[in-house]
Every structure is written in C-alpha cells, then in structure tokens.
C-alpha cells in the first residue's frame, strides 16, 4: 500500500516536473519558431520605386510558395549601400535577403573606397528574377530621330548635349553607350529618375536613359523620342525602337536586372531552396501579369546564372568607371 502511495506520489511529481519544464521551454520555443518563420527582404531604396514594386511581388510569391511570413523592409540611403550593408552583416541563416538592382552589387565598389561591404565576398546570389527595358530618350525638340543622327549632332555641336544621371547604373550604361557609339554627352547628376525626367521634358537636359515604364506616357504623347533600346530583342510595347544589337553593338551585354542575394556563408541547401522558389515565380501567370503591368519583364536566372551575370557586369563596369568618375561628381 505504502509502495503504491510512493509510486503515485513519484508519478505526480514527475508529471508536475515535466509540465513545469515544458512551460518553461515554451517561451524559448515560441521565440525560435517566430524568428524562423519570418523571412525579411531588405530593399535598399525608398518605397514606391521600381525595386520596391518588384520586391513586393516577389515577396507575395515567396510567401505563397514557402507558407511563411515574408516582409519587405525599405532601408534607403547612400545609393543603396546602407540597406546592402545591413544584409551583408545579417546572420547567414536565409532569413534576411537583399532585393536590389545591380548597382550595390556590381558598381558601388568602383566609385567608393568603403561602401560598407565587399559585394564579391559578402553576398551569395540567390536568383535574378526581373529586368527593366531601358530606353535612350531625347527631348522632342532635339533634331535627331535615330542613334546615328544623335551621334552626328553631338559631334557637329560639341558640348551642347547633356544627359541625366539619376543612378550609378544609368550613368554607367549611358557612358558605355557613348563610348561604343562615339556619342559626345556630358552627365548631370540627379537624385532619382523623376526630377531627371522633368528636366528632360523641360529641355534642361537633352538625353536620358530611362526605364520604359517611366517613359511610356511621355513617348505616347510625343514629348520625348526613343532612339535605342538596351538589349537584343525589341519591346512589344515599343516595336519601332531598335535595339543596341540591331545598331551593331553586339558586345553590349548589359541589362537592367533585379535580384535576390543572401549573406555569404548561408548554407548551400538554404540557397538552393530559395533559388528554386524564386526562379519558379517566372512560371506563374499572375506574377508575370503583375510584373508586366508595372512595366517589367520576368527572368528566371538561378544561382549559377545569376553569378555569371554579376561577374560579366562587374568586368564591363570596371572598364567604364574611369569615364564616369571623370564626368560625374556624385
């Protein structure tokens, strides 16, 4: 009888102890689960811009595919370097990603000695998921309706054509185009595409590289003209604009891409899983439609393909950097 009481008491004690231990463990377990269930995508530019718009479409796709909470956080400043640096220093567990156009990854180190990170060492490509058609625009009053005519005009009237530089990427692309065609233009820095477009419309600058989405309404009402499309295939929306390849620039391999990057040392399995999901977004009709509505095109470049694109752009931009540094002060 006594042994039965002892046994029951011991059972109650063990049960109570186990319950206490479980209760004590619950907060810690909840913290771990809560932390691991949130995927944070950092956009190093302000809300409402192209990077932010695409990032939120990508976040929606990842949220649905991974069945996890995915949030987008805008950390703008220093041409994208502040947000990029924050991801470079994040825990490499696949829970913090950078979504960005290429400038912080392929250009920042060419213009600044200390951007706050080493892009080639601090990031691992996950996927490149979208691109933007880039058009070379001229004010409607400029007496040139083709790239050849614009080059001829710049040589006939040197120091009269100015182009807007709303970002490092656009400045580098414009200077590469100028180098390859012989176009003589002078860069004018701008804080964003909107003020640069305003000055193009007003005639303060004559030339501007712009996303097709931003230029669409002005092209339709004839306030600007497009003389070239960066790339190898014409845009269905602007079929009359020749590509750089058609203009004879067959080695002009740059394009305006947007990609996902993780901190270096993120586990390979995690990178592969994220890459597969991100690349798979291009197969989703709703994603493609929303992307097209915003003026962008889907891409499905996995980790390996993204790394090739990054390396190619870095090599090209390295040859352009001296021109940009000499022409632009910021």
ZAVEX-102859 format. One record per residue: x, y, z of N, C-alpha, C, O in turn. Coordinates in steps of 0.1 Angstrom, whole numbers, plus 5000, padded with zeros to 4 digits. Example, Ala and Ser with C-alpha at 12.3 -4.5 7.8 and 13.67 -1.06 7.14 Angstrom:
2
513249435078512349555078513249675078514249675085 512849785071513749895071512950005079513450115080 
***
This chain:
330
500849885000500050005000500950125000500750224993 501950125009502850235010503650254997503850364993 504050144992504850154979503950214968504450274959 502650174969501650234959501550384960501550454950 501550424973501450574975502650644970502650744964 503850584974505150644969505150644954505550744948 504750534948504750534933503850644927504250704918 502650654933501750754928502350894930502250984922 502950914942503551044945504651074936504751194930 505450974933506550994924506051024910506651114903 504950954906504350984893503851124892504051194882 503151164903502651304902503851404902503751504894 504851374909506051464910506651474896507051584892 506851364890507451354877506651434866507151504858 505251404867504351474858504451624860504451694850 504351664873504451804876505751874871505751984865 506851794873508151844869508251864854508751964849 507651764847507751764832506851884827507251954818 505751904834504852014830505552144832505452234824 506252164844506952284846508052314836508252424831 508752204833509852214823509352254810509952334803 508152194806507652224793507152374793507352444783 506552414804506152554805507252654803507152754796 508352614810509552704809510152704796510652814791 510052594788510652584775509752654764510252694754 508452674767507552724757507952864752507952884739 508252964760508653094755509853084746509853154735 510853004750512052994741511752934728512152974717 510852824728510552754716509752854707509852854695 508852924714507953024706508853124699508653164688 509953174706510853274700511553214688511653284678 512053094690512753034679511853014667512253044655 510652964669509752944658509253074651509253084639 509053174660508653304655509753364646509553424636 511053354651512153404644512353334631512653404621 512253204631512553124619511353134609511553104597 510253184613509053184604508953314596508053334588 509853414599509853544592510953554583512153544587 510653574570511753604560511653754557510653804553 512853814559512853964557513653994544514753954542 512954074535513654114523513954264524512954344525 515154294524515554434525515754494511516454444503 515054604509515154684496515954814500515554884508 517154834494517954944498517655074491518455164490 516355084487515855214481514455244487513855154494 513955364484512755404490511555334485511555274474 510555334493509255264490508655334478508755464476 508055254469507355314457508155314444507655324434 509455294446510355284434510255144427509555054432 510955134416510955004409511354884417510754784416 512454904424512954794432511954754443511754634445 511254844449510254824459509054744453508554654459 508654794442507454734435507654584432506854504435 508854564426509154424422509354334435508954224435 510054394445510354314457509054274463508954164469 508054354463506754314469506054204461505254124467 506154204448505654094440506353964443505753864444 507753974445508553864448508153814462508053694464 507953904471507653864485506253794485506153694492 505353834477504053764476504253624471503653524477 505053604461505353474456506053384465505653264467 507053434473507753354483506853314494506853204499 505953414498505053384509504153274506503853184514 503653274494502753164490503453034488502852924492 504653034482505352904480505952844493505952724494 506452934501507052884513506152864525506552804535 504952924524503952924535504652984548504552934559 505253094546505953164557505553314556505153364546 505853384567505653524568506853594561508053564564 506553674551507653744543507353894544506253934540 508353974549508154114550509154184541510254134539 508754304536509754384529510054504537509154574542 511354534538511854644547512654734538513654694532 512254864537513054964529514055034538513755084548 515355014534516455084541517255164531518255114526 516755284527517355364517518555444522518655464534 519355484512520455584515521755544509522055424507 522555644506523855614500523855534488524655444486 522855554479522855484466522555334468522955254459 521955294479521655154481522655084490522454974494 523755154494524755094502524355074517524854974523 523455154522523155134536522355004538522654924547 521354984530520554864530521354744527521254634534 522254754517523054634513524054604525524254484528 524554704531525454674542524854604554525354514561 523554644556522854574567522654424565522654344574 522354394552522254244549523554174549523654064553 524554244545525954184545526354144559527054044561 525854214569526154194583525154104590525354064602 524054064583523053984589523453844591524453794585 522753774600523053634602522853554589521753564583 523753464586523653394573522753264574523253154572 521553294578520653174580519453174570518553084571 519553254560518553254549517253334553516253324546 517253394565516053474569516153624565515153694567 517253664561517453804557518053804543519153754541 517353864533517753874519517854014514517154104520 518654044505518754174498518054164484518354074477 517154254482516554264468516954394462516654504468 517654394451518254514446518454514431518654404425 518554634425519054634412520554624413521054604424 521354624402522754574403523754674409524754634413 523354804410524354904414525154864427526354874427 524454834438525254794450526154674449527254664455 525754584440526454454438527654474428528654414430 527454544417528454544406529154684404530154684398 528654794411529254924408529754994420530755064419 529154974431529455054443530955054446531555164449 531554944445533054934449533955004439535055034442 533355044427534155114417534155264420535055334415 533255314427533055454430533455494444533755614446 533355404453533655434467534655334473534555214471 535555394481536555304487535955224498536355104500 534955274505534355204516532855214516532255284523 532255134507530755134506530055064519528855064520 530955004527530354944539530254794538529854724547 530754734527530654594524531554564512531954654505 531854434511532654384499531654294491531554184495 531054344481530054274474530454134469529654044470 531654124464532153994459532453894470532553774467 532553944483532753844494531653834503531553734510 530753934504529753944515528453894510527553874519 528253864497526953824492527053694484528053664477 525953614485525753494476524553514468523453544473 524653514455523453524446522453414449522753304451 521153454449520053354450519353344437519253234432 519053454431518353444418518253594412518153684420 518253604399517853724392516453704386516253604379 515453784390514053754388513353844378512253814374 513953964375513254054367514254144360515454164364 513854214349514654314343513754424338512554414337 514354544336513554654331514054694317515254714315 513154714307513654764294514154904296513454984302 515354934291515955064292515955134278516455074269 515455254278515355334266516255454266516355524277 516955484255517655614255516755714249516355704237 516455814257515455914253516156044249517156084254 515456124240515856264238514656344238513556304235 514856474242513756574242513156584228513956574218 511956604226511256604213511856714204511756704192 512456824210512956934202514356904196514856974188 514956794201516356764196516156714182515456624179 516956774173516856734158517556604155518556604147 517156494161517656364159516656264162515956264172 516356174152515356074153515955924153515255834153 517255924154517955794155519255804162519655914165 519855694166521055694173522155754164522955834169 522155724151523155774142523055934141524056004141 521855974140521656124139522056194153522556304152 521756124164522156184177523656194178524156294183 524356094174525856094174526356204165527256274169 525856214153526256314144526056454149526856544148 524856474156524556604162525556634173526056754174 525856544181526856564192528156604187528956684194 528556554176529856584170529856714163530856784163 528756744157528656874150528556994159528957104156 527856964171527757074181528257024195527456994204 529557014196530156954209529757044221529557164220 529656974232529357044245527957104246527757194253 527057054238525757114238524657004243523557044245 525056884244524156774248524556734262525656694265 523556734271523656684284522756574287521556574283 523256474295522356364298522156364314523056394321 520956314318520756304332521256174338521156074331 521756184350522356064357521556044370522056094380 520455974370519655954382520155844391519755824402 521155764386521655654394523055614388523355644376 523855544396525155494391524955404379525655414369 523955314380523755214369523455294356523955254345 522555384356522155464344523355544339523555554327 524155594348525355674343526355584337526855614326 526555464342527555374336527055324323527755314313 525755294322525155244310525255344299525555314287 524955474302524955584292526355604288526655624276 527355604297528755624293529255504284530055524275 528855384287529255274279528655294265529355264255 527355334264526755354251527455464244527755454231 527855574251528555684245529955634239530355674229 530655554247531955504243531855424231532655434222 530855334230530755244219530155304206530455254195 529455414207528855484195529655604191529455654180 530455664200531055794197530255914201530556024197 529155884209528255994213529056084223529656044232 528956214221529556314229528556384238527756464233 528456344251527456394260528156424274529156354277 527556514281528056544295527056504305525856544304 527456434315526556394326526256494336527056574340 524956494340524456584351523756494362522756434359 524356494374523756404384522356454389522156574389 521556354392520156384397519956284408520456174409 519056334418518656244429517356174425516256214430 517456074416516256004412515856034398516156134392 515055944392514555954378513556064376513456124365 512656084386511556184384512056324381511656384371 513056374389513556514385514356514372514356614365 514956404369515656394356514756394344514956464334 513656324346512556324335511956464334511656514323 511756524345511156664345512056754337511556834329 513356754339514256834332514456794317514756884309 514356674314514356624300513156684293513256744282 511956684299510756744293510856894292510356944282 511556954301511757094301512857144292513057264290 513757054287514857094279516057134286517057174280 516157124299517357154307518457044304519657084303 518056924301518956824296518356764283517056784281 519156714274518656664261518556514260517756464252 519256444268519356294267519156234281519556284291 518456114281518256044294517955904291517155864283 518755814298518355674299517255654309517455694320 516255584305515055574314514455434313514655364302 513855384323513055264322511855294313511355404312 511455194306510355204297509055244304508255324300 508955194317507755214325507655364328506555424327 508755434331508755574335508455664323507955764324 508955614311508855694299507655684291507355764282 506855574294505755534285504855644281504555674269 504255714291503255824288503855934280503155994272 505155974283505756084275506056044261506056124252 506355914259506555874245505255874237505255904225 504255834244502955824237502355964233501755984223 502656064241502156204238503256284230502956404227 504356214226505356284217506256384224506856464217 506256384237507156484244508556444244509456524246 508856314242510156264241510256164230509156114225 511456134225511656034215512655924220513555964228 512455804216513355694220514255654207513655634197 515555664209516455634198517055494199517655444189 516955434211517655304212517055234224516655294234 516955094223516555014234517754924238518354864230 518154924251519254844255518854694255517954654262 519554614247519254474247519354414233519854484223 518854294231518854224219517554194212517454154201 516454224220515154194214514254324216514254384227 513454354206512654474207511454454217511054344220 511054564222509954564232508654554224508354634215 507754464228506354464222505654594223504854624215 505954664234505254794236505754904228505055004224 507054894224507754994216508454934204509654934203 507654864195508254784184509054864174509954814167 508955004174509655084164510955124169511755194162 511355094182512655134187513655024185513554914190 514755054178515754954175516554924188516755004196 517054794188517854754200519354794197519754824186 520154794208521554814207522254714198523154744191 521754584198522254484190522054514175522954494167 520854564172520554604158521354724153521654734142 521754804163522654914159524054874157524954964155 524354744158525754704156526554684169527654644168 525954704180526654694193526454554199525754534209 527054454192526754314196527454274209527054174215 528454344213529054314226528554404237529054404248 527454464235526754544245525854454253524654444251 526454394263525754284270525154324283524654234290 525154444287524554484300523054494299522454514288 522354484310520954504310520554534325521254504334 519354594326518854634339518254524347517054504345 518954454356518354344363518154374377518654464383 517254284383516954294398517054154403516654054398 517754144415518054014420517954004435517954104442 517853874440517953844454519353794458519953714451 519753844469521153804474521053774489520253834496 521753674493521853634507523253674513524153684505 523353684526524653694532525553584528525153464528 526853604526527753494524527753404535527453434547 528153274533528153174542526753114546526653034555 525753164539524453104540524552964535525052934525 523952864543524052724539523652694524522652754519 524352614517524052574503522652524501521952564492 522152444510520852384509519752504510518752494503 520052594519519052704520519052794508518052834503 520252824502520352894490519652824478518952894470 519852694477519252624467517752624468517052634458 517252614480515752614482515152744478514152754472 515852854483515352984480515453014465514553074459 516552974459516752994444515652924436515052984427 515352804440514352724432512952794433512252804423 512652844444511352914446511353044438510353074431 512353124439512453254432512453234417511753304410 513153134412513153114398511853064393511453094382 511152984401509852934397508753044396507753014390 509053164401508053264400507753304386506653344382 508753284377508553324363507553234356507053274345 507253124362506253034356504753074360503853024354 504653154370503353194375502753304366503253414365 501653274360500953374351500553504358500753604353 500153494371499753614378500953694381500853824380 502053634385503253714388503753784375504053904375 503753714364504153774351503253884347503753994342 501953874349500953974345501154104354501154214349 501354084367501554194376502854264373502954384374 503854184369505154244366505054324353505654434353 504354274343504254344331503454474333503754574326 502454464341501654584344502454694350502254814348 503454654358504354754364505454804354506254894358 505554734343506554774333507854694333508854744328 507854574339509054494340508854364333507654324330 509954284331509854154325510454054334511454084341 509853934334510353824343511653764338511853754326 512453724347513653644344513753534353513153534364 514453424350514553304358515953254358516253154353 516853334364518253304365518553254378518553324388 518953124379519253064391520653104397521253204392 521053044407522353084414523453094405524253194405 523652994397524852994388524753094377525653164374 523553104371523353204360523453344366524053434359 522953364378523053504384524453534387524853654385 525253444391526653474394527453504381528253594381 527053444370527653474357527353614353528253694349 526053654354525653794351526353894360526753994355 526453864372527153954381528653974377529154084376 529253864374530753874371530853944357531854024356 530053924348530153984335529954134336530654214330 528954174344528654324346529854384354530254504350 530354324364531454384371532654404362533354514362 532954314353534054324343533854444334534754514331 532654454329532254564319532354694326532954794321 531754704338531754834345533154884349533355004350 533954794352535354824355536054904344536854994347 535654874332536254954321535555084318536155174312 534455104324533655224322533855324334533755444332 534255274345534455354357535255484355534855584360 536355474348537155604347536355714340536555834343 535555674330534755774323533755844332533555964332 533055754340532055814349532655904359532156004362 533755854365534455934376534956064371534856164378 535356064358535856194352534656294349534856414349 533456234346532356324342531356364353530756464352 531256274363530256304373530956324387531956264390 530356414394530956444407530256374418530756374430 529156304415528456224426527656114419526956044426 
***
